[in-house]
Every structure is written in structure tokens, then in C-alpha cells.
Amino acid sequence: MASNKSGMNIRHMAGNLDSKETGKATKDYEDYFAEEDDSKRTGNYTDVVNKYYDLATSFYEYGWGESFHFAHRYKWETLRESIVRHEHFLASKLNVGPGSKVLDVGCGVGGPLREIAAFTGADVTGLNNNAFQIKRGTELNAATGRHDNCDFVKADFMNIPKKDATYDAVYQIEATCHAPDAVGCYSEIFRVLKPGGVFASYEWCLTDEYDEKNEEHRKIRQEILIGNGLPTARHTSEVLDALKKSGFEIIEEIDLVKTADVSWYEPIDPDRSWRPWRDFWSFKTTRWGRGITHYLVWALETLRIAPKGTMSVSSFLKKGADGLVAGGKKGIYTVMYFTVARKPPTKSAKPLPSPKKAPAAAAAQ
């Protein structure tokens, strides 16, 4: 189900913003990141994230296809193959099938939910607070024929408009890093999950190598935040603690970065060795590809074909990519801290056995 588009859709470059608003929206977005203090961003996280995805979604689709996430990758795989396997691996942990109701928290334009619905047969609902991405997701559902068991709900994952115990399983892929408060977000997920249900997650996190006193580390952190619409950044230990405080039982937890053959940041590293016979489409993220895209965007904005501020969006996305590459190379940031957590079953239900933590090699998918 995963796919990639070859061209940039100029019509979608401003998302749901009026083309006259994009210049101001871009400046307002950048102003949120003028200081290292996270409080202004976390206090206005809805505006931060919505502005980001209105401005950045067309770039994501151009460069990344319909599934906006990284993936655990073996050396014999293409990036597209690894992305699909990454989604299937998470889906295999949900214990769902035809008739099950599953929630995708922070679903983007729905690439993963369409893939996971096809893989499991479950009914998958994507939760997203960005109206433009839901519009795109609905269009893509219809275009791919996945409108039968895939749908969307526009909502904030800090306040999910569903009754308690609605879903058999919940997952998120690199989305709840946008939450201003992990405990609040995970508690809402816990509430709408049925007793005994599983919440599987790939989370973006700082690692033990991150040093708050290191100026270079803080600079990288700030570049990651502005380039990816993140109000703040949490450590892996904070994520694990937040899951427990929300009431979850931890079944599995591992940083899958440590078990991959190919570094997670390799697809966006402009200095990587490019293999056109394996990943031709990824030319867009090489140094030459970035340069071509940059000047194309400049030309489109200069000719007033693209909305004002598009060049600034391209620039902060590049800064974010550079921050991720630097964070990955220094080992201070991970994009696939994988956890499987369970809402405790009711007393009348027979509890599922908790599997032991797998050795690193076995947990490598």
C-alpha cells in the first residue's frame, strides 16, 4: 500500500491556509522556536502543530510518500520495503483481525492506517487534528479503495472524542512526540482502549547520550524541534515513566535503532552513498536533490506560483533534517523507541501472559 509521488503538488503547498496567509503563518511558526524554552510551544501546541502540517505536508508527500516515518532497515531492503515491514511489525503486536476496531493516533495522511488495515483486516480510524491532512487522507482512501474499513476523525489526541473502552487496540507512529504532555496524551489513549487491549508505539526521544549542558546537543535539539513541528523533546525514560503513570503495563520496550543494519537517518543524510539501482526515488534527499528542490521552490515563489513563505518552509525543513542526521550520528536522538503496553484486563477476564523482553537480535524484527 505504501507509495511515493514523483512531483510536488503546488496546489497543496499551503495546506488549508489561504495563500495570502502563508507568509505570516510561516513567520509566526518560526517565532515559536526563537528561544530554547519549550513553554511557549507547549502552551500553544495546537497552533504550532497545525501551522507546521499545513505548511509542510506537501513537502512530506513529495519527498516521503504517504507514510511519514522512518523505519528499521536491513541492508538488503529498499527504504520503501523497510517502511512497509516496519508497519507490519507494529501491526503484528496489536492482536487484531477482521472486526477489530483500531485507532491510529496522529495518522498523517493515512499511509500506515491503510497498510495496517489491509494487513490485519481490522477497521482502522485515523485521529488527526489537522483538517488538511484529513482531507488528503480521505482523498487517498478513495483513490486506493481503502474507504471500506478506513476512516478519520478530526480531534486533539489530548481530548479524544470517543467513549471509554471503544477500541480493541491503539497505535501511534512518530506522532505523540507532538504532545505537550506525555502523561495526558497516554492517559487519553488508555481511556479509549478496551481492558486487555494493546497500545503499540514508535516514539521520537532523546537518548542517554544527550547532555543538556552540551551547547552543540542543545542546538541539535532545537533544529529537530523547529524542523519537525515539535513543542518539546522527551527522554526514553520519560516516555516509559509516562506510560506507567497512565496505567499501562509494559510488555516490550527497546530502541530499535540499535538493531538495524542501516542507520535510521541514512535516507535524509545528504552525504550518504546513493544507490540509484536500489532507491532511485530517494535522489530528492541527496545533496544534489536538495539543491534542485531548493531552487525549484525559490523559482516557484519568485514567480508567485507557490505561496509566500514557501522558501522559509523549505529552509526550516532542511534545518530539521540536518538536526536529525546530526542527532543520529551522535547517538543523542532516536526515532524508533518501540514500546508495547497493555491496559490491564478486568478482573473477570483472564490476563494475557506477559512475554519476557526479547534479546536485541530477536527483537530486531
N, C-alpha and C positions, 0 to 999 in steps of 0.2 A: 504493500500500500504506500510506502514512503516514496516520494517523488521529488523532483527538483525542476524548477523552471529555468529556462535559459536566458530570459530577458527580464529587465526591471520594468515593473508596471508603473508608469508615470502617473496614471490616473489615481493610484492608491498612495502616492508618496506623502500625503498629508493626513492619511487616515480619515477620521471623521471631522478633522479641523477644516474650517474654511481656509482657502489658500491665502486670504488676507490676514489670517490669524497666526500663520505658522512662524513668522519671524519673531513675534512677541512670545509665542509659546516656547520656541527654542531658547530664547534668552531667559525666560522665567525658569525653564528646566535647568539650564546651566547655573543659574544663580543659586539653586538649591545646594549645589556642590562647591560653592565658593569657599566654604570652611570645612574643616575636618569634623567638627561637632555634628553628630548624627541627629540631634534633637529636632532641628527644623524639618529634616526629611521624614523622620518617623512620625512627627506630628501632622504632616501633610502627605502621608504616603500614598493616598488615593490619587491625589493630583500628580505626584511625582511619577507613579507607575502608569497612569493613563496618558500623560503627556509623552512619556517615553515610548509606549507602544503605538500611539497614534503616529509619532514621528519616525519610528524605527522599523515597523512591521514590514514595509515594502522592501527594505534593505535585507531583512532576515529572509524573506521568501526568495529574493534574488540570489542570495549567497548560500542559503542553507536548506531550501526546500520547504516542506510543510511541517517537519519535526525540528523544532528549535532547541536542540540539545546536543551535548557531546555523547560519547559512547566508549565503553570498554571495548578495546580492539585488539585482535590478534594480527600477527604480521602478514598472514595470507588473505586478510579481508580487505575489501574496499571500505571506505567510510560509510557508504550507503548500506552495505551489508551489516556493518557493525551496529549502525543505528537501529536497524530492524531487530537484530538479535538482542540488543540492549532492552528494547521494549518488550520483546517476548520473554526475556529472563525475568523482568519485573512482573509481567502478567502471570508467569508460572507460579509466583508466590501468593497470588490472590485467592486461590482455591475457589474459582468461579467457573461457570459454564452457561449454556443456554438457559435463559430465565432469570439469571442473576442480575441484580441492579448494582452498577458500579459508578463511582463518582471520580472524575479526573479533576483535581483541584489545580486551577491555573493552567487551563488546557491550550493556550495559544490559539492557533487556527485549526486545531484538531487533528494534526497528523498522527500523534500517538494514540488518540482515542479511536480513530478509525482502524488503525492497525491492531490494537488490542481487542476491539470489538470483533474484528474478523478472525483473530487468532483464538479467542475464547468462546465466541458465540454469545457473550453477555451483552446486555443493554448498557451502554456507557453514556453518561451525561457529562458534558464538559462545563465546568464552572469558570467563568471569566468575568471580570468587571470592566473590560474594555469593549465597548459597543462595536467598534470597527472590526476587532478580531472575531467577534461572534458573527458579524455579517459575512466576513470572509470564510469562516468555518462553515456556515450554513450553505454558502455557495459551493464550497468544496465537497461537502457532504452530498449535495445534489449531483454534482459533476461526477463523483466517484460511485454513486449509487449506494452510499452508506447512510442514507437518511432513514432507513427502516429501524435500526437499533442504535442510532447515534443522534444525540440532540445536545442542546446547550441551555444554560440558564445564566442570565446576567446577574451577578451578585458578587459581593465582597466576601472573601474567604474568612474574614473576621466575624461575619454575621451571615451564615448560610441559611437561606430561607426555606429550610426543609424541616420536617418533624423529626423528633428523636428517633433513632434506630431505623432510618429509611433505607440505608444501603448495606448490601452484603459485603462490600469491600470498597476501599478508597485508595487512591494512589496520587502521587504528585511527582513530576519530573522537572527538577530545577526551577520550581515556581514559588515555593513558600519562602525562599530567600528574600522575596519582596515583602514579606510580612513585617510589620513594625514590632511585633511581639510574638515570639515563637510559642509560648505557652497559650496565649489567647487563640492563636490560629489552630494549634494542635487540639486544643480543648473543643473547638467547634467541630473539627473532624471526628473526634472521639464521640461527640454528642450524636451526630447523624449516622454513625456506624452501628450496625447491629451487634449485640453481645456475641463474642466469639469471632467477630469479623476482623479482617486484616487491613492494616494500613501500611503500604509499601512506598518507599521514598528514595529518590536520589536528590541529595541536598548539596548546595554550594556552601563551603565552610573554610574558615581559616584552620590551619593545622598547628601542631605543636612547634613547628619551626618558625612560626610567626612571632616576631618580637616587637611589641608595642613601642619600645624605646628606640628602635631602629628607624631612622628617618626614611631610608630607602623603602623599607617594608610598608611604612605608613603611606608613602607616595604611591606605591603599587596598589595598596588597598583602595585609595581614593580614585585611582584610574579605573579600577574594576567597578566601583560603585557608579561613577558617572557614565561609564560606557555600557552599563547593563541595567540601569534604572533601579538600583538597589538602595533602599533607605539606610541600611546598616549592613554589617557583616558579623556573623557569629562563628564561634569556635565549634569544632565537632563535639566537644564535651558539653557545651551549652545546648546543642541540639538534642543530645542524648538525655540530658537532665530535663529539658523541656518536655520531651515525650513522656518521661516517667511522671513528672508533675501533672501532666494532663490525664493521667490514669492508665496509660498503656503499659502492657507487659512487653519487654523487648525479647524478640525471638532471635533476630540476627542483626549484627552490625559490623560493617567492615568498610574501609576505604578502598574501593575497587581500583583506584589509581595505582595501588601498589602491586596489582596482579596482572596488569595489561602488558602486552608486548610493545604496543605503540603508545607513546605519550599522549595523554588526552588533548593537549594543546597543539599537537602536530598539525591538525587541519587549518589552524589560523596562524601558524608560525611562518612569517614571510620569508625566512631564511632556510626553510626546510628543503630537502631534496624532493623535487616534484616528479611524480611518476605518471606521465600522461596516459600510458597504456593501462594504468590501474584506476586512476581518479582524474580523468580529463576535466570534468566539470569544476574541480577544485582549483583550477588556474586562477579563478577570481580572487582567491585569498593569498596567492603568491605576491611577491613584491611588485612584479610587473602587472599582475592582475589588479592589485590595489591601486597602482598608479593610473591605469586605464580607467578604472571606475571613478577615481577622484576627479580626473579631468573631464570625464563624461558628465558627472554631476555638476561640475563647475560650468560647463557649456550649457547644460540644460537650465540651470538657474540664471545664468547670464542672459540667455535668450528668453527668459521668463516662461519657459515651458514647464520647468519644475518650480514649485513654490519657494518663496523667500525663506531662507534659513536651512535649505536642504544641504548646503555645503557644511554648515555647522554640525548638522546631524551626522554627516559622513565623517567629520573630524572627530567628534566625541566617540563614535563607534570604533574608529581606528584606535583612539586612545584606550578604549576599553579592551580591545583585542590585544594591544601591546601589554596592558597591565596583566591580563590573564596569562599570556605567554611568559612574562617575567615571573609572575607568581607561581606558575607551574614549574619553571626551570629551577627556581629557588626552593621549591617544595613547601611554600608557605600557604598555598591555596589548593583546594580540591573541588572538583565539580561533580564528584560521584561518591559522596559519603552515603553508603547504602544502608538503610535500616528496614527491617520488617518488624512491625509492632502489632499487638493484638489487643482488642478490647476484651477484658475478662468476660468469660461466658457467665450466664446466670447460674444460680446455684442448682437449678433443676437440670441444666444442660451438662453433658459430660465434657469436661475440659479436654482440649486437644493437647497432645504431648508436645512439650517444648523441645525442639531439636537443639542439640549442642552446637556451639559455634564451630563452623567448619574450618578446617585448616585453610591457610591462604590459597594454596594451589587448588583445592576443591571448590573454594568459593569464587574462583576466577571465571565463573560462568562456563 
